[in-house]
Amino acid sequence: MNKLSRREEEKQTVEQMIRFYCRHKEGNSTLCKDCKELLDYAHQRLAHCPFGEQKKTCRQCPVHCYRPEMKQRIKEVMRYAGPRMLWHYPIWTLKHLWRER
């Protein structure tokens, strides 16, 4: 099994959170237009992160590269999905929390 790069791990984490939010909070079976837009934006930002493989979680990042409206949207997603992810994706969540320490 290949180890994912730091960026790829972050991309998967944010994708899981957005999909979780869209499914559980908004009640959609697939990503809605707004959540798809947010996911594409988040992936774009991660792809161009100046910290590369040394990046920290976005919460700890000294450079806030999201536009204000997108930053607000991702915060809303993370506030909802973050605490609930532990029950649905425990290993992934614990890895993410470990990286924040």
SEKOL-789464 format. One record per residue: x, y, z of N, C-alpha, C, O in turn; residue in one letter. Coordinates in nm, 3 decimals, always signed. Layout:
N
     n.u     n.v     n.w    ca.u    ca.v    ca.w     c.u     c.v     c.w     o.u     o.v     o.w residuo
       X       Y       Z       X       Y       Z       X       Y       Z       X       Y       Z       a
...
This chain:
101
     n.u     n.v     n.w    ca.u    ca.v    ca.w     c.u     c.v     c.w     o.u     o.v     o.w residuo
  +0.084  -0.119  +0.000  +0.000  +0.000  +0.000  +0.088  +0.124  +0.000  +0.177  +0.138  +0.084       m
  +0.063  +0.213  -0.093  +0.142  +0.335  -0.104  +0.099  +0.435  +0.002  -0.019  +0.452  +0.030       n
  +0.198  +0.501  +0.058  +0.169  +0.606  +0.155  +0.130  +0.732  +0.078  +0.196  +0.772  -0.017       k
  +0.023  +0.794  +0.121  -0.023  +0.916  +0.056  +0.066  +1.033  +0.094  +0.121  +1.037  +0.204       l
  +0.080  +1.127  +0.002  +0.152  +1.249  +0.034  +0.068  +1.330  +0.133  -0.052  +1.306  +0.149       s
  +0.131  +1.421  +0.197  +0.065  +1.507  +0.297  -0.054  +1.581  +0.235  -0.162  +1.589  +0.293       r
  -0.030  +1.634  +0.115  -0.137  +1.707  +0.046  -0.253  +1.614  +0.011  -0.369  +1.651  +0.027       r
  -0.222  +1.495  -0.035  -0.328  +1.401  -0.072  -0.409  +1.360  +0.051  -0.531  +1.344  +0.043       e
  -0.342  +1.342  +0.165  -0.414  +1.312  +0.289  -0.509  +1.426  +0.325  -0.624  +1.402  +0.363       e
  -0.461  +1.549  +0.313  -0.544  +1.664  +0.345  -0.661  +1.675  +0.248  -0.773  +1.708  +0.287       e
  -0.635  +1.647  +0.120  -0.743  +1.650  +0.021  -0.850  +1.547  +0.056  -0.970  +1.576  +0.048       k
  -0.808  +1.428  +0.093  -0.905  +1.324  +0.129  -0.982  +1.361  +0.255  -1.103  +1.337  +0.264       q
  -0.913  +1.420  +0.351  -0.979  +1.459  +0.476  -1.086  +1.565  +0.449  -1.199  +1.552  +0.495       t
  -1.051  +1.669  +0.375  -1.148  +1.775  +0.348  -1.262  +1.722  +0.262  -1.377  +1.763  +0.279       v
  -1.233  +1.631  +0.172  -1.339  +1.573  +0.090  -1.436  +1.491  +0.176  -1.557  +1.501  +0.159       e
  -1.383  +1.412  +0.268  -1.469  +1.335  +0.357  -1.558  +1.427  +0.440  -1.676  +1.400  +0.459       q
  -1.500  +1.535  +0.488  -1.577  +1.628  +0.571  -1.687  +1.697  +0.491  -1.800  +1.710  +0.539       m
  -1.656  +1.740  +0.370  -1.757  +1.808  +0.288  -1.867  +1.709  +0.248  -1.985  +1.744  +0.253       i
  -1.829  +1.589  +0.209  -1.930  +1.487  +0.173  -2.019  +1.453  +0.294  -2.140  +1.438  +0.280       r
  -1.957  +1.441  +0.411  -2.031  +1.412  +0.533  -2.131  +1.523  +0.561  -2.248  +1.496  +0.589       f
  -2.086  +1.647  +0.554  -2.171  +1.763  +0.578  -2.289  +1.766  +0.480  -2.404  +1.784  +0.521       y
  -2.260  +1.747  +0.353  -2.363  +1.753  +0.250  -2.466  +1.642  +0.271  -2.586  +1.664  +0.254       c
  -2.419  +1.523  +0.307  -2.509  +1.409  +0.325  -2.591  +1.422  +0.453  -2.712  +1.405  +0.451       r
  -2.524  +1.451  +0.565  -2.591  +1.448  +0.695  -2.658  +1.580  +0.735  -2.767  +1.578  +0.792       h
  -2.596  +1.691  +0.706  -2.652  +1.821  +0.745  -2.755  +1.870  +0.643  -2.862  +1.919  +0.680       k
  -2.722  +1.855  +0.515  -2.809  +1.905  +0.410  -2.905  +1.799  +0.356  -3.002  +1.832  +0.287       e
  -2.878  +1.672  +0.385  -2.966  +1.564  +0.344  -2.955  +1.523  +0.198  -3.049  +1.466  +0.143       g
  -2.843  +1.550  +0.135  -2.823  +1.515  -0.006  -2.757  +1.378  -0.020  -2.670  +1.342  +0.060       n
  -2.798  +1.303  -0.120  -2.736  +1.171  -0.142  -2.605  +1.186  -0.221  -2.517  +1.100  -0.210       s
  -2.593  +1.292  -0.298  -2.468  +1.324  -0.368  -2.435  +1.469  -0.340  -2.519  +1.543  -0.289       t
  -2.314  +1.510  -0.373  -2.273  +1.648  -0.348  -2.362  +1.746  -0.424  -2.385  +1.732  -0.544       l
  -2.410  +1.844  -0.353  -2.487  +1.952  -0.417  -2.389  +2.045  -0.488  -2.267  +2.034  -0.472       c
  -2.443  +2.136  -0.565  -2.361  +2.230  -0.641  -2.268  +2.312  -0.551  -2.150  +2.327  -0.581       k
  -2.322  +2.364  -0.439  -2.241  +2.446  -0.349  -2.129  +2.367  -0.284  -2.017  +2.417  -0.271       d
  -2.159  +2.245  -0.242  -2.056  +2.163  -0.178  -1.951  +2.118  -0.279  -1.833  +2.109  -0.245       c
  -1.991  +2.091  -0.401  -1.896  +2.056  -0.507  -1.803  +2.172  -0.534  -1.682  +2.154  -0.551       k
  -1.861  +2.292  -0.538  -1.780  +2.413  -0.560  -1.678  +2.430  -0.446  -1.562  +2.462  -0.471       e
  -1.722  +2.409  -0.323  -1.633  +2.420  -0.208  -1.523  +2.315  -0.214  -1.407  +2.344  -0.186       l
  -1.558  +2.193  -0.249  -1.460  +2.085  -0.259  -1.356  +2.117  -0.366  -1.236  +2.102  -0.342       l
  -1.400  +2.160  -0.482  -1.307  +2.195  -0.590  -1.214  +2.308  -0.546  -1.094  +2.305  -0.574       d
  -1.270  +2.406  -0.477  -1.191  +2.519  -0.429  -1.087  +2.472  -0.326  -0.971  +2.512  -0.332       y
  -1.129  +2.388  -0.233  -1.037  +2.337  -0.130  -0.924  +2.255  -0.194  -0.809  +2.269  -0.155       a
  -0.957  +2.172  -0.291  -0.854  +2.093  -0.359  -0.757  +2.184  -0.434  -0.637  +2.159  -0.435       h
  -0.809  +2.288  -0.496  -0.723  +2.383  -0.567  -0.627  +2.452  -0.469  -0.508  +2.465  -0.497       q
  -0.680  +2.495  -0.355  -0.596  +2.563  -0.256  -0.487  +2.468  -0.205  -0.371  +2.509  -0.190       r
  -0.523  +2.343  -0.178  -0.424  +2.246  -0.131  -0.319  +2.216  -0.237  -0.202  +2.198  -0.204       l
  -0.360  +2.210  -0.362  -0.266  +2.182  -0.470  -0.161  +2.292  -0.484  -0.049  +2.267  -0.529       a
  -0.197  +2.413  -0.446  -0.105  +2.527  -0.458  -0.050  +2.574  -0.324  +0.001  +2.686  -0.314       h
  -0.060  +2.491  -0.223  -0.011  +2.529  -0.090  +0.141  +2.553  -0.095  +0.215  +2.465  -0.139       c
  +0.186  +2.670  -0.050  +0.329  +2.700  -0.056  +0.414  +2.615  +0.040  +0.536  +2.612  +0.027       p
  +0.352  +2.547  +0.135  +0.426  +2.467  +0.232  +0.450  +2.324  +0.186  +0.526  +2.250  +0.248       f
  +0.385  +2.286  +0.078  +0.408  +2.154  +0.020  +0.386  +2.041  +0.119  +0.286  +2.039  +0.191       g
  +0.479  +1.949  +0.122  +0.467  +1.832  +0.209  +0.495  +1.864  +0.355  +0.475  +1.778  +0.441       e
  +0.539  +1.983  +0.385  +0.561  +2.022  +0.525  +0.441  +2.097  +0.582  +0.447  +2.150  +0.693       q
  +0.333  +2.100  +0.506  +0.217  +2.177  +0.552  +0.158  +2.119  +0.679  +0.162  +1.998  +0.703       k
  +0.105  +2.206  +0.759  +0.032  +2.168  +0.879  -0.115  +2.162  +0.843  -0.151  +2.187  +0.728       k
  -0.198  +2.131  +0.938  -0.341  +2.138  +0.909  -0.376  +2.285  +0.884  -0.307  +2.375  +0.933       t
  -0.479  +2.308  +0.810  -0.515  +2.445  +0.773  -0.542  +2.533  +0.896  -0.516  +2.653  +0.894       c
  -0.595  +2.472  +1.001  -0.623  +2.549  +1.121  -0.495  +2.610  +1.180  -0.500  +2.717  +1.240       r
  -0.383  +2.543  +1.164  -0.256  +2.590  +1.220  -0.173  +2.671  +1.121  -0.067  +2.721  +1.157       q
  -0.220  +2.685  +1.001  -0.142  +2.750  +0.897  -0.131  +2.901  +0.920  -0.231  +2.966  +0.953       c
  -0.011  +2.958  +0.904  +0.005  +3.102  +0.920  -0.046  +3.181  +0.799  -0.065  +3.302  +0.809       p
  -0.068  +3.113  +0.686  -0.116  +3.178  +0.564  -0.260  +3.133  +0.540  -0.285  +3.015  +0.517       v
  -0.352  +3.227  +0.545  -0.492  +3.193  +0.521  -0.523  +3.223  +0.375  -0.548  +3.338  +0.338       h
  -0.521  +3.119  +0.294  -0.530  +3.136  +0.149  -0.672  +3.128  +0.095  -0.692  +3.144  -0.025       c
  -0.771  +3.105  +0.179  -0.910  +3.099  +0.133  -0.968  +3.240  +0.124  -0.939  +3.326  +0.207       y
  -1.049  +3.262  +0.022  -1.125  +3.388  +0.015  -1.219  +3.391  +0.135  -1.261  +3.286  +0.182       r
  -1.253  +3.509  +0.185  -1.335  +3.518  +0.307  -1.465  +3.436  +0.303  -1.498  +3.369  +0.400       p
  -1.538  +3.442  +0.190  -1.665  +3.368  +0.185  -1.641  +3.216  +0.184  -1.720  +3.142  +0.241       e
  -1.534  +3.171  +0.120  -1.503  +3.028  +0.118  -1.450  +2.984  +0.255  -1.476  +2.872  +0.300       m
  -1.377  +3.071  +0.319  -1.327  +3.040  +0.453  -1.444  +3.021  +0.549  -1.442  +2.930  +0.632       k
  -1.545  +3.105  +0.537  -1.664  +3.092  +0.622  -1.737  +2.961  +0.594  -1.782  +2.894  +0.687       q
  -1.748  +2.926  +0.468  -1.817  +2.801  +0.431  -1.743  +2.678  +0.483  -1.804  +2.586  +0.537       r
  -1.609  +2.676  +0.468  -1.534  +2.558  +0.513  -1.535  +2.550  +0.666  -1.534  +2.441  +0.722       i
  -1.538  +2.664  +0.733  -1.549  +2.664  +0.879  -1.681  +2.601  +0.923  -1.685  +2.523  +1.018       k
  -1.788  +2.635  +0.853  -1.919  +2.580  +0.885  -1.918  +2.427  +0.866  -1.970  +2.353  +0.950       e
  -1.859  +2.383  +0.757  -1.848  +2.239  +0.730  -1.768  +2.171  +0.840  -1.810  +2.068  +0.893       v
  -1.654  +2.228  +0.874  -1.566  +2.165  +0.973  -1.628  +2.166  +1.113  -1.610  +2.071  +1.189       m
  -1.699  +2.272  +1.146  -1.766  +2.276  +1.277  -1.871  +2.166  +1.290  -1.888  +2.107  +1.396       r
  -1.941  +2.141  +1.181  -2.043  +2.037  +1.184  -1.980  +1.898  +1.174  -2.006  +1.811  +1.257       y
  -1.898  +1.878  +1.073  -1.846  +1.744  +1.044  -1.736  +1.700  +1.140  -1.728  +1.583  +1.177       a
  -1.651  +1.792  +1.181  -1.535  +1.757  +1.263  -1.566  +1.668  +1.382  -1.511  +1.559  +1.392       g
  -1.652  +1.712  +1.474  -1.680  +1.630  +1.592  -1.749  +1.498  +1.558  -1.733  +1.399  +1.630       p
  -1.825  +1.495  +1.451  -1.900  +1.374  +1.414  -1.815  +1.273  +1.337  -1.849  +1.155  +1.331       r
  -1.707  +1.320  +1.280  -1.620  +1.232  +1.201  -1.559  +1.122  +1.287  -1.533  +1.012  +1.237       m
  -1.536  +1.149  +1.413  -1.475  +1.050  +1.502  -1.555  +0.921  +1.503  -1.497  +0.812  +1.508       l
  -1.688  +0.931  +1.498  -1.772  +0.811  +1.502  -1.781  +0.740  +1.367  -1.801  +0.619  +1.362       w
  -1.767  +0.816  +1.260  -1.783  +0.758  +1.127  -1.650  +0.719  +1.062  -1.644  +0.622  +0.986       h
  -1.545  +0.793  +1.091  -1.412  +0.768  +1.036  -1.309  +0.780  +1.148  -1.226  +0.871  +1.146       y
  -1.311  +0.690  +1.246  -1.227  +0.708  +1.365  -1.077  +0.710  +1.337  -1.006  +0.795  +1.392       p
  -1.028  +0.622  +1.255  -0.883  +0.618  +1.229  -0.839  +0.744  +1.156  -0.739  +0.806  +1.193       i
  -0.914  +0.781  +1.054  -0.880  +0.902  +0.977  -0.882  +1.025  +1.068  -0.793  +1.111  +1.060       w
  -0.982  +1.034  +1.152  -0.995  +1.149  +1.241  -0.881  +1.155  +1.340  -0.825  +1.262  +1.365       t
  -0.846  +1.042  +1.398  -0.736  +1.040  +1.495  -0.604  +1.077  +1.428  -0.521  +1.145  +1.489       l
  -0.582  +1.033  +1.306  -0.460  +1.073  +1.233  -0.458  +1.224  +1.212  -0.354  +1.288  +1.230       k
  -0.571  +1.279  +1.175  -0.579  +1.423  +1.152  -0.553  +1.500  +1.282  -0.479  +1.599  +1.282       h
  -0.614  +1.455  +1.390  -0.592  +1.520  +1.520  -0.447  +1.509  +1.565  -0.393  +1.602  +1.625       l
  -0.385  +1.396  +1.537  -0.245  +1.375  +1.575  -0.155  +1.475  +1.503  -0.060  +1.528  +1.561       w
  -0.185  +1.502  +1.376  -0.104  +1.597  +1.299  -0.116  +1.739  +1.353  -0.026  +1.820  +1.333       r
  -0.224  +1.768  +1.422  -0.241  +1.902  +1.478  -0.159  +1.922  +1.606  -0.142  +2.036  +1.651       e
  -0.109  +1.818  +1.662  -0.031  +1.828  +1.787  +0.113  +1.856  +1.762  +0.191  +1.868  +1.856       r
